[in-house]
Structure formats: C-alpha cells, structure tokens
Amino acid sequence: MRARFVLICLAILLGGLLVRGQAPAFNRPVYEVWRTTQPIKVDGILDDAAWARAQPLGPLVNNRDGSRSTLKSECKVLYDDNFLYFASRFQDENIWATMKKRDEHLWTEEVVEVFLRADQNQKSYIELEVNPLGTLIDIFLLDIRKPLHYESWNSEKIQWAVHVDGTVDEKAGDKEWTCEIALPLEDVVPAPNTPPKPGDRWLMNMYRVEKFPERASLAWSPTGRDFHQPDKFGEIVFTDHRVP
C-alpha cells in the first residue's frame, strides 16, 4: 500500500508540473575537447593519428524527441592554438546533395552542421555547414536567427573537405561520407580566451540532416523542431589532454 501511495503522489506532482507548463530539467551533454599536438591535415579522410585517439562526441539522436536513430553517425572535436577541428562520419546508403555554391541554403539537403557559442553570456553564435559535395556555408549570427548577411561574413582561413565512399546522387548503393572542418579560432571573436584555456566552456551542437532513403534530423543535443536554440546546445570543455 505504501509503495502505491508513493506512486500516486509522484503522479500528482508530475501532473502539476505539466499543468503549469514546466518541463523536466534539461540534461545538457558535456564533451571534453582534447588538444592535438600536430595540425590536422584537412582532407576529409579522417586518417590522422589524433582522430584515432579522440573520443566520439556521443550518439546523434532524433532532434525532435531525443529518441535513438538507426542511422550510424560519429563526430569528434579537437583543438590546437589556431583551429577548432570537427570530424564527422556518416554511414549512408544513399548520399545526396545538389548545391555547389558557397552560402547556399544547404540545410534543405543532406548536410553536417556545427553551431558554436563561445561566450555563454553573449547572444552571438556561429553556424557552419558542409554537404557531401564539399560546399560550405559559414554564418555569424548576432542573435537567434539574426545573421549578418550570408555573403558579408566569410571566414578567410577556414578549411574543410569531404570524402565520399559512393556517389552523390539519388541512386542507392553508397557506404558513407566523412567531413573535416578547421575553424580558425581568430574568427570566434566573442571567445573569452584565444586559444581557449583548459577549463573554458563553450556551447556547441552538431547536427546531421538526411533526406534519402529516409528523412531525419539528428543532433548531439536535441533542441526540438528548431536547430537555433542555443540554450539547448551541449557544452564543450577544453582540456590539456594531448593527442596523439
């Protein structure tokens, strides 16, 4: 009887929270960013020794509700004095994209996305996207959905590359595509420290948009329908752990 009474009380408490519109506490994922002792060769192949030792970011889940996805995805992050490096590996039996011009609306096709807010006390953040054709969009946003004009801010020293095991079309039979991005730390102007110091904490999210053979929007830290929710991003913590 006592156990049943406790369950009833918990149900009443939870119901009261829902009635008042209070969602359960947000469980923010945290990732430790290790320092690479050698610059990453940005060719999209992910064969650098540092990537082999870096820890995976964690599973990319369905962005809308946080449920697990059958699509296999792996992302990693490293840094040095000059760059913040992002790597992604997406298994994909049907790799697809069409856009080839920088700063096109890549999010409408298959793409990897990185969102980064270096100072949690500031509203600005950076958005990076690369598609399987190796097309880039880089955006500096002053606030949520308030970007500088797409073509008015282009990182001059950013590096990126993709490698496709298959073909980029609507035909099936592909295996995977991989991507590397090296974001110059000098572009992250709101950052408290450049380069980051061990213990510095930034907000970050990584997304995967999939169109074929099924539609999916995956995230490291699910934000619901809208990707532009910095308060729901994960957190990266810079460390002095060195690789390789």
Phi, psi and omega in degrees: 000319182297318180298319180295321179297318179297318179297320179296318179297317179297319180297318179296318180298314180297318178298322178296320178296318181293322179298320181280001176079020181262114180280158175302156182302140180285126180264092186284124176288150181232138181227133177271123180268120179271156180267132175269136181276348178234138177302142178284134172278110187273091179232001178084359187268337176065036180258008176293144181300327181296321178295325181296331182263342180293147181278142176297149180297324186130165185295142169273125185247170178298124187295331186289318186227002178078007180285157181291150179247149175280349179281125181276124182221143177219132179229149178219158180223139175222169175211162169219199184291341188244333188224154165252122187255138177235134177233141176221145176227116184241113171290134188201117182278353179212087183279131186214137172192158179229339189279133184237358183258132179303139177074015169289170183279074187296336185295349178277354179236197179281136191193156166253140182231143175234127174244137188217123172239108187281330179242113184290350177266356179253157180269342185285154176203165182247141176237129177235140176219143175223136178256173184295346175273359180083022178270141185243143162233131177232127187229135171253117182255132180282334178199181182301119179059031176234075183278155158299153180308136188312317186270000180270346176230105173235126176296126183281332186249005180297144177238143178203154179198154176231158173225128185246124173262083184145207180234150182260083180202191183270009180269141179281178178105007179274169181245303183194165168223145183236155184215143171234139174228134174241105181269121178297129180296335179294340178280342183271071190295332178282356185299135179299326181222139176227114357290167179299149175264149175307130183101343176298142182236125177241157172268139183208151169217151174232138184233156170230127175252127184237137181244319181236143359279357179218156178274135179204145172234109185250154182213152171290312178241103186298137184242002184095214182288326189258124177293332187273069178227075184304332180292347179251008176292161170283178182237133174251140181241120180283137181233171175259015174291125189249141175224155002280000000 
